[in-house]
Amino acid sequence: MFTYELQQALHADLVREADTQRLLNLARSARKSRFALGRRSGAHAPEGRVNTEHDRFVTAA
């Protein structure tokens, strides 16, 4: 009977560890996609939009 209880406790520990790992992977994936989304959209990027007006300054002689 002791072996069965030991196996059940080990199984419960492994299930908890797997759940924790799954949640960590989900959080990493969400964080990664959030950063990728910030890089893709120029209007909402943390650095702001880049000025693309090339004719704003006159070239030097």
N, C-alpha and C positions, 0 to 999 in steps of 0.2 A: 504494500500500500504506500510505503514511503517513496518508492521509486515513481509511482504514478503522480503523487503530489509534487514531487520535485520536477517531473516533466511538465506538469501543468504550470508551475511557477516559471520555469524556463520559457515555455511557450508564451505566457503572458508578457514576460520581459521582452521577448523578440517582437511581439506584436506592437508593444509600446514603442520600441526602438524604430520599427518600420514606420509607424505613424509619425514619429518625430522627424525621421528622414524625409518622408513624403511632404510634410509641411515645410521643411527647410527648402526642398527643391522647388516647391510651389512659390515660396517667397523669393527665391533667387530668380526664378523665371519671371515673376511679376516685376521685380526690380530691373532686370535686364530689358524687358520689353518697355518699361517706362522710360529708361534712358535712351533706348533706340527710337522711341516715339519723339522724344525731345530733340534728337538730332535730325530726324526727318523733317519735322515741320519748322520752317524757318521763322514763322511768325510767333510761335510759342516757345522757341528755344531760349534757354536762360541767358545766352549772350546777346540776344536781340537780333534784329534784322541787319543785314549788311547793305550799305549804300552802294548801289550799282550805277550811279550817275557818272559815266565816264567823261562827259563833256563839261563837268563842273569846273575844272581847273584848265587853264591855258597851258600848253606845253612851253617849256623854256626855250629861248632862242639859243 
